[in-house]
């Protein structure tokens, strides 16, 4: 049977109690000594943790964010049917304020479309005049008028032919210019490739020399260590130097391959672009030539019709009037279409705002990013990315302070919207120890008038936002 010691047992045996107390004291001193030695070796002193319950709940929420106009930034581009056109005139500069409907840019097909509108108006006038003539019936001098119509149609045909020939000449010039530009780009890329490859090879040669030197030093220190002349730490330091040099050498070789591959890809893309330009421009020129022939044939057909009308001038018949009225309606529909096409060549502001950035300049094709970026910078907001663990302490109407190294003082504002989605953080702290995989909710802080005016030119600036008292 096992006997369990009680307090009475210890009280009844004072000698045993004194021995146990002595052993406990020795054990305590031993453990404390070992602990002190471990702490002394590691150079770390742990502080006594404070119970979490004793820490006060923070009254503010701090988050990284960015500045942007209250209405967000929009990209103004050309309509889909105008893809491939170039900018003829840019009517704004960065920083300009525009109102909804103000012209921002004119495309290079504007003059051609305006000429098409003028021609459509002429066709309407011609159809209306023909209708009036049909309604009035044959009369003295009508034959002379028809002769004049024939002469005018002949002149229009010649004008259209001249305009189309000018278009063909322009396309051929553009083709040569585009080809020269891409060929120059290819030559530039090849020259840059040679220069960077030469520089990287020189770097590799230098690092190889450093590696060989480190390798020799490592071997020498291995021998010295084996002879007991130097410490193991000194030998390990030389081994680390060799490993570091070897790693740098491998990185340099990988970088050399990357440079070679990157420029090869860019050159291949440029050569593909050159082939595409040659084919596309050749097709455009062929189409323009086909249109020239079509204009010639259409002009001759119109002249033939006018001459047939000259031969058929007679009494007014309802069917003739109906035909002429249909021609007027058709000409008016063509005019409306031409006017609609002309409007597409004028890029206008969809709303009031300030021009923040220009992506496409005169002579350039409309970029994928659009022509300009437009934003209402008179009223700025800060988009704070609050960690999901802190969002319960954020409420609409709370005051906020915004700071940045890019401006002096603080900005003031109030929370006016809390996002409904949790997303990955995209405003990253420069601190390498910061959490870059945080899950955040976007909180919008509307700046007051003075703050908005102070940072109206700092769209997308990264800021620090403190929400709460």
C-alpha positions in Angstrom: 0.0 0.0 0.0 1.4 3.4 -1.0 1.4 6.1 1.7 0.6 9.7 0.6 2.4 12.3 2.7 0.3 14.9 4.5 1.0 18.2 6.2 0.9 16.4 9.5 3.6 14.0 8.3 5.9 16.9 7.4 5.2 18.6 10.7 6.0 15.4 12.6 9.3 15.0 10.9 11.2 18.3 11.1 14.5 16.7 9.9 12.8 15.5 6.7 11.2 18.9 6.2 14.5 20.7 6.5 16.1 18.3 4.0 13.3 18.8 1.5 13.6 22.6 1.8 17.3 22.4 1.3 16.9 20.3 -1.9 14.2 22.7 -3.2 16.5 25.7 -2.6 19.4 24.1 -4.4 17.1 23.1 -7.4 15.8 26.6 -7.6 19.2 28.1 -7.6 20.4 25.6 -10.2 17.5 26.3 -12.6 17.9 30.0 -12.2 21.6 29.7 -13.0 20.9 27.7 -16.1 18.2 30.2 -17.2 20.5 33.1 -16.6 23.3 31.4 -18.6 20.9 30.7 -21.6 19.7 34.3 -21.6 23.3 35.6 -21.4 24.3 33.4 -24.4 21.4 34.5 -26.6 21.6 38.2 -25.6 17.8 38.3 -25.2 15.9 39.3 -22.1 12.2 38.5 -22.1 10.0 41.0 -20.4 7.2 39.8 -18.2 4.1 39.6 -20.5 1.2 41.9 -19.6 -2.1 40.3 -19.4 -4.2 41.1 -22.5 -7.1 42.0 -20.4 -5.1 44.8 -18.8 -4.4 46.5 -22.2 -6.8 49.3 -23.1 -8.8 49.0 -26.3 -7.3 51.3 -29.0 -9.6 54.3 -29.8 -8.2 54.9 -33.3 -7.7 52.8 -36.4 -4.6 53.4 -38.6 -4.4 52.2 -42.2 -2.6 52.9 -45.4 -4.6 54.4 -48.3 -4.5 56.5 -51.5 -6.0 59.8 -52.6 -8.4 60.0 -55.6 -11.1 62.3 -56.8 -14.5 61.8 -55.2 -16.1 60.7 -58.5 -13.2 58.3 -59.3 -10.9 58.7 -62.3 -12.3 57.8 -65.7 -10.4 57.2 -68.9 -11.8 59.0 -71.9 -11.2 57.1 -75.2 -12.4 57.0 -78.8 -15.5 55.0 -79.7 -15.0 51.4 -80.8 -15.6 52.3 -84.4 -12.7 54.8 -84.3 -10.1 52.2 -83.1 -6.9 52.6 -85.1 -7.3 56.3 -85.7 -4.7 58.8 -84.7 -5.1 62.1 -82.8 -5.1 65.0 -85.1 -5.5 67.8 -82.5 -5.3 67.6 -78.7 -7.4 70.5 -77.3 -6.5 70.2 -73.6 -3.4 70.1 -71.4 -2.8 68.3 -68.1 -4.4 70.3 -65.3 -7.1 71.9 -67.5 -10.7 71.9 -66.3 -13.4 70.9 -68.8 -17.2 70.8 -68.7 -19.4 67.9 -69.9 -19.5 68.1 -73.7 -16.3 70.1 -74.2 -14.1 69.0 -77.0 -11.0 67.1 -75.8 -9.5 65.9 -79.1 -10.0 65.7 -82.8 -9.3 62.4 -84.7 -7.4 62.4 -88.0 -10.5 61.3 -89.9 -12.3 64.5 -89.0 -11.6 66.3 -92.2 -12.6 63.4 -94.3 -15.9 62.9 -92.4 -16.6 66.6 -92.5 -16.2 66.4 -96.3 -18.6 63.5 -96.3 -21.1 65.6 -94.5 -20.7 68.4 -97.0 -21.1 66.0 -99.8 -24.2 64.5 -98.2 -25.7 68.0 -97.8 -25.1 68.5 -101.5 -26.8 65.2 -102.3 -29.8 66.4 -100.2 -29.9 69.7 -102.0 -29.6 67.9 -105.3 -32.5 65.5 -104.4 -34.7 68.3 -103.2 -34.0 70.3 -106.4 -34.8 67.3 -108.5 -38.1 66.9 -106.6 -39.0 70.5 -107.2 -38.2 70.2 -110.8 -40.3 67.0 -111.2 -43.2 68.7 -109.5 -42.9 71.8 -111.7 -42.7 69.7 -114.8 -40.8 70.5 -118.0 -40.3 74.2 -118.8 -38.1 76.5 -120.7 -34.5 76.4 -119.6 -34.9 73.0 -117.8 -32.7 71.3 -120.4 -30.0 73.9 -119.7 -30.3 73.2 -116.0 -29.9 69.5 -116.6 -26.8 70.2 -118.6 -25.4 72.1 -115.7 -26.2 69.2 -113.4 -24.3 66.9 -115.7 -21.4 69.3 -115.6 -21.5 69.5 -111.8 -21.6 65.8 -111.4 -18.6 65.5 -113.7 -16.8 68.1 -111.6 -17.7 66.3 -108.3 -16.5 63.1 -109.8 -13.2 64.7 -110.6 -13.0 66.2 -107.1 -13.7 62.9 -105.4 -11.1 61.2 -107.6 -8.5 63.8 -106.6 -9.4 63.4 -102.9 -9.1 59.6 -103.1 -5.8 59.8 -104.9 -4.6 62.1 -102.1 -5.8 59.5 -99.5 -3.8 56.8 -101.3 -0.7 59.0 -101.3 -1.2 59.7 -97.6 -1.6 56.0 -96.8 1.6 55.2 -98.7 3.4 57.9 -96.8 2.1 56.6 -93.5 3.1 53.1 -94.4 6.7 54.2 -95.1 6.8 56.2 -91.9 5.4 53.4 -89.7 7.8 50.9 -91.3 10.8 53.2 -90.8 9.8 53.8 -87.1 9.5 50.0 -86.4 12.8 49.3 -88.2 14.5 52.0 -86.1 12.9 50.4 -83.0 14.4 47.0 -84.0 17.8 48.5 -84.5 17.6 50.3 -81.2 16.6 47.1 -79.4 19.4 45.2 -81.0 22.0 47.9 -80.0 20.6 47.9 -76.4 20.8 44.1 -76.3 24.4 44.1 -77.4 25.3 46.8 -74.8 23.6 45.1 -71.9 24.9 41.7 -72.8 28.5 43.1 -73.0 28.0 44.8 -69.6 26.6 41.7 -68.0 29.4 39.5 -69.4 31.9 41.9 -67.9 30.1 41.7 -64.6 30.2 37.9 -64.8 34.0 38.0 -65.5 34.5 40.2 -62.5 32.4 38.0 -60.2 34.2 34.9 -61.5 37.5 36.4 -60.5 36.0 37.2 -57.0 34.7 33.6 -56.8 38.0 32.1 -57.7 39.7 34.3 -55.1 37.1 33.3 -52.5 37.6 29.6 -53.5 41.4 29.9 -53.0 40.9 31.6 -49.7 38.5 28.9 -48.6 41.0 26.1 -49.5 43.9 27.9 -47.8 41.9 28.4 -44.6 40.8 24.7 -44.7 44.4 23.8 -44.7 45.2 26.2 -41.9 42.3 24.9 -39.9 43.4 21.4 -40.4 46.8 22.4 -39.0 45.2 24.1 -36.1 46.5 27.5 -37.1 43.1 29.2 -37.3 39.7 28.8 -35.6 36.7 27.0 -37.1 34.9 30.4 -37.2 37.6 31.9 -39.4 37.4 28.9 -41.7 33.6 29.1 -41.9 33.7 32.8 -42.7 35.8 32.1 -45.8 33.5 29.3 -46.8 30.6 31.7 -46.5 32.5 34.2 -48.7 33.0 31.5 -51.3 29.3 30.5 -51.2 28.2 34.1 -51.5 30.5 34.7 -54.5 29.2 31.5 -56.1 25.6 32.6 -55.6 26.3 36.0 -57.1 27.9 34.3 -60.1 24.9 32.1 -60.7 22.6 35.1 -60.4 24.7 37.1 -62.9 24.5 34.2 -65.3 20.8 33.9 -64.9 20.5 37.7 -65.5 22.6 37.3 -68.7 20.1 34.7 -69.9 17.2 36.9 -68.9 18.6 39.9 -70.8 19.2 37.7 -73.9 15.6 36.3 -73.8 13.9 39.6 -73.0 15.5 41.4 -75.9 15.0 38.4 -78.2 11.3 38.5 -77.4 11.1 42.3 -77.8 12.9 42.1 -81.2 10.6 39.3 -82.3 7.5 41.3 -81.3 8.9 44.3 -83.2 9.5 42.2 -86.3 6.0 40.8 -86.0 4.7 44.3 -85.7 6.7 45.3 -88.8 5.2 42.4 -90.8 1.7 43.4 -89.5 2.2 47.0 -90.5 3.4 46.0 -94.0 0.4 43.8 -94.5 -2.2 46.1 -93.0 -1.0 49.2 -94.8 -0.8 47.2 -98.1 -4.4 46.1 -97.5 -5.5 49.7 -96.8 -3.8 51.0 -99.9 -5.4 48.3 -102.0 -8.8 49.1 -100.5 -8.2 52.8 -101.2 -7.4 52.0 -104.8 -10.5 49.8 -105.1 -12.5 52.7 -103.7 -10.9 55.0 -106.3 -12.2 52.7 -109.0 -15.6 52.6 -107.3 -15.8 56.4 -107.1 -14.9 56.6 -110.8 -17.6 54.1 -111.7 -20.2 55.7 -109.4 -19.5 59.1 -110.8 -19.9 57.8 -114.4 -23.1 56.1 -113.4 -24.5 59.4 -111.9 -23.5 61.3 -115.0 -25.2 58.6 -117.1 -28.3 58.9 -115.0 -28.3 62.7 -115.3 -28.0 62.4 -119.1 -30.9 59.8 -119.1 -32.9 62.3 -117.1 -32.0 65.0 -119.6 -33.5 62.7 -122.3 -36.6 61.8 -120.3 -37.8 65.2 -119.1 -41.5 65.2 -119.7 -44.9 65.6 -118.0 -45.2 65.3 -114.3 -46.3 61.8 -113.2 -47.1 60.7 -109.6 -44.7 57.9 -109.9 -41.9 60.4 -110.8 -42.8 62.5 -107.8 -42.8 59.5 -105.5 -39.4 58.4 -106.7 -37.9 61.9 -106.2 -39.4 62.1 -102.7 -37.8 58.7 -101.9 -34.5 60.0 -103.2 -34.8 63.0 -100.9 -35.4 60.8 -97.9 -32.5 58.6 -98.8 -30.2 61.6 -99.2 -31.4 63.0 -95.8 -30.8 59.6 -94.1 -27.3 59.6 -95.6 -26.7 63.1 -94.3 -27.8 62.1 -90.8 -25.4 59.1 -90.9 -22.6 61.3 -92.1 -23.2 63.8 -89.3 -23.3 61.0 -86.8 -20.0 59.7 -88.1 -18.5 63.2 -87.9 -19.5 63.4 -84.2 -17.5 60.3 -83.5 -14.4 62.0 -84.7 -14.8 64.7 -82.0 -13.9 63.3 -78.5 -15.8 65.2 -75.9 -15.7 65.2 -72.1 -18.5 62.9 -70.6 -18.7 65.0 -67.4 -17.1 68.0 -65.6 -13.6 67.4 -64.3 -9.8 68.1 -64.5 -7.4 66.5 -67.0 -5.2 64.4 -64.8 -3.0 62.6 -67.4 -2.7 62.5 -71.2 -2.0 59.1 -72.7 -2.3 59.9 -76.4 -0.8 62.9 -78.2 -1.2 64.3 -81.7 0.1 61.8 -84.3 -0.3 58.8 -82.0 -2.9 56.1 -82.3 -5.5 56.0 -79.5 -3.8 54.1 -76.6 -5.3 51.2 -74.8 -5.4 53.4 -71.7 -7.6 55.9 -73.6 -6.8 59.5 -74.6 -6.9 61.3 -71.2 -7.8 60.5 -67.6 -10.4 62.8 -66.1 -11.3 63.3 -62.5 -13.3 65.7 -60.2 -10.3 66.9 -58.1 -12.2 69.8 -56.5 -13.5 67.2 -54.1 -10.9 64.6 -53.0 -11.3 61.4 -51.0 -8.9 59.1 -49.2 -9.5 55.4 -49.8 -8.2 53.7 -46.6 -7.5 50.0 -46.6 -8.6 48.9 -43.1 -7.7 45.4 -41.9 -10.7 43.2 -41.4 -9.9 42.8 -37.8 -10.2 46.5 -37.2 -13.3 47.3 -39.3 -15.7 46.8 -36.4 -14.2 50.0 -34.9 -14.9 52.1 -38.0 -18.3 53.9 -38.3 -19.7 56.4 -40.9 -19.2 60.0 -39.7 -16.0 59.4 -37.8 -13.3 62.0 -38.2 -10.1 61.1 -39.9 -6.6 62.5 -40.1 -4.5 62.0 -43.2 -0.7 62.4 -43.5 2.0 61.8 -46.0 5.7 62.7 -46.6 4.6 64.5 -49.7 2.8 67.4 -48.0 3.1 69.3 -44.8 0.6 69.0 -41.9 -2.5 66.9 -41.8 -5.6 66.6 -43.9 -9.0 66.4 -42.3 -12.1 64.5 -43.3 -14.9 62.2 -42.3 -15.8 58.6 -43.1 -18.7 58.6 -45.5 -18.7 55.0 -46.9 -17.5 51.6 -45.7 -16.9 48.9 -48.4 -18.9 45.7 -48.5 -16.2 43.4 -49.8 -13.1 42.0 -48.2 -10.2 42.1 -50.6 -6.4 41.7 -50.7 -4.4 44.7 -49.7 -2.8 46.6 -52.7 -1.3 49.6 -50.9 1.8 48.1 -49.4 3.9 49.5 -46.6 7.6 50.1 -47.4 8.5 48.3 -44.2 9.8 44.9 -45.2 8.4 43.3 -42.0 4.8 44.6 -42.8 2.0 42.1 -43.6 1.7 42.1 -47.4 -1.0 39.5 -47.5 -3.5 41.4 -45.3 -7.2 41.2 -46.0 -8.7 44.6 -45.9 -12.0 46.6 -46.5 -11.9 49.9 -48.3 -13.2 52.8 -46.3 -13.7 56.1 -48.1 -12.9 59.3 -46.2 -14.3 62.5 -47.8 -11.8 65.4 -47.3 -13.0 68.8 -46.2 -12.8 71.7 -48.7 -9.4 73.1 -47.6 -7.8 69.6 -47.6 -9.2 68.8 -51.0 -7.8 72.0 -52.4 -4.4 71.3 -50.8 -4.0 67.8 -52.5 -6.1 68.3 -55.7 -3.0 67.6 -57.7 -1.9 64.4 -55.9 -4.2 61.7 -57.2 -3.1 58.2 -56.3 -0.7 59.5 -53.6 -0.1 56.9 -50.8 -1.1 58.2 -47.4 -1.5 57.2 -43.8 -5.1 57.5 -42.4 -5.9 57.6 -38.7 -9.7 57.1 -38.1 -11.2 58.1 -34.7 -10.2 60.5 -31.9 
